[in-house]
Amino acid sequence: MEDQLRLFVEETSWYNDLVLGAMLPEKWWAPLPHFYRGWLRNYIGGTLLYMVSGILWCFYIYYLKRNVYLPKDAIPTRKAMLLQIKVAMKAMPWYCALPTISEYMIEHGWTKCFPRISDVGFAQYLSYICVYLIIVEFGIYWMHRELHDIKPLYKYLHATHHIYNKQNTLSPFAGLAFHPLDGILQAVPHVVALFLVPMHFTAHIALLFLEALWTANIHDCIHGQVWPVMGAGYHTIHHTTYRHNYGHYTIWMDWMFGTLRDPLEDDAKKI
């Protein structure tokens, strides 16, 4: 057990050295305790991922491919995108507390995480990831749905995100434009799953940060039509009806619990 915990600490320390060493003078971060180094690394990494992916994504779909993926009247204004960036950046320091706390719990042996794939074998590794993702999908669906159904939660938390309720107000930058507590609550299932199923540590960290890319994807209003993926077409409907398509990666939870609305069927009705 001690050897496993040491491997977790070594891995997070390597991440810290890699990111902080590349971005900041060592004298600024070397005196910090390990926990705060982790938070600072997560903050820098999360901010870079959000800004770089958002800028490249928007440049491609709104400028290089202007009027190819979206009609001109569906492209958000710069003002709308800057507002989304402002909301996301105010929340980013708080968002980064969650992966930092999850790393702390993992490093202290409170979860079922394991450090190496060889600890369980590749087949078990894949099966654990599948179970982990099912738990995450279920948890995010119900967390998201309750943020709508419980009126105070919607009014004081989730409504911050739902001011973006039309195609021409949604953009990849809206993906993290939440009240800080709202964003954290919707990511909590990733951490809860660590106590329920064995999970590879590196895969957990990667999936947490891939959330930023995924949420950018489902807010770009471009329907990819890849079953059973909960793509942007489904999520755009969520922003316009408020009562459908609460799911995260797939449509399965909405299908199971009766809240699925298909964008292709909606388009067919309009013709």
Rosetta blueprint (number, residue, H / E / L):
1 M L
2 E H
3 D H
4 Q H
5 L H
6 R H
7 L H
8 F H
9 V H
10 E H
11 E H
12 T H
13 S H
14 W H
15 Y H
16 N H
17 D H
18 L H
19 V H
20 L H
21 G H
22 A H
23 M H
24 L L
25 P L
26 E H
27 K H
28 W H
29 W H
30 A L
31 P L
32 L L
33 P L
34 H H
35 F H
36 Y H
37 R H
38 G H
39 W H
40 L H
41 R H
42 N H
43 Y H
44 I H
45 G H
46 G H
47 T H
48 L H
49 L H
50 Y H
51 M H
52 V H
53 S H
54 G H
55 I H
56 L H
57 W H
58 C H
59 F H
60 Y H
61 I H
62 Y H
63 Y H
64 L H
65 K L
66 R L
67 N L
68 V L
69 Y L
70 L L
71 P L
72 K H
73 D H
74 A H
75 I L
76 P L
77 T L
78 R H
79 K H
80 A H
81 M H
82 L H
83 L H
84 Q H
85 I H
86 K H
87 V H
88 A H
89 M H
90 K H
91 A H
92 M H
93 P H
94 W H
95 Y H
96 C L
97 A H
98 L H
99 P H
100 T H
101 I H
102 S H
103 E H
104 Y H
105 M H
106 I H
107 E H
108 H L
109 G L
110 W L
111 T L
112 K L
113 C E
114 F E
115 P L
116 R L
117 I H
118 S H
119 D H
120 V L
121 G L
122 F H
123 A H
124 Q H
125 Y H
126 L H
127 S H
128 Y H
129 I H
130 C H
131 V H
132 Y H
133 L H
134 I H
135 I H
136 V H
137 E H
138 F H
139 G H
140 I H
141 Y H
142 W H
143 M H
144 H H
145 R H
146 E H
147 L H
148 H H
149 D H
150 I L
151 K H
152 P H
153 L H
154 Y H
155 K H
156 Y H
157 L L
158 H H
159 A H
160 T H
161 H L
162 H L
163 I L
164 Y L
165 N L
166 K L
167 Q H
168 N H
169 T H
170 L L
171 S L
172 P H
173 F H
174 A H
175 G H
176 L H
177 A L
178 F L
179 H L
180 P H
181 L H
182 D H
183 G H
184 I H
185 L H
186 Q H
187 A H
188 V H
189 P H
190 H H
191 V H
192 V H
193 A H
194 L H
195 F H
196 L L
197 V L
198 P L
199 M E
200 H E
201 F H
202 T H
203 A H
204 H H
205 I H
206 A H
207 L H
208 L H
209 F H
210 L H
211 E H
212 A H
213 L H
214 W H
215 T H
216 A H
217 N H
218 I L
219 H L
220 D L
221 C L
222 I L
223 H L
224 G L
225 Q L
226 V L
227 W L
228 P L
229 V E
230 M L
231 G L
232 A H
233 G H
234 Y H
235 H H
236 T H
237 I H
238 H H
239 H H
240 T H
241 T H
242 Y L
243 R L
244 H L
245 N L
246 Y L
247 G L
248 H L
249 Y L
250 T E
251 I L
252 W H
253 M H
254 D H
255 W H
256 M H
257 F H
258 G L
259 T L
260 L L
261 R L
262 D L
263 P H
264 L H
265 E H
266 D H
267 D H
268 A H
269 K H
270 K H
271 I L
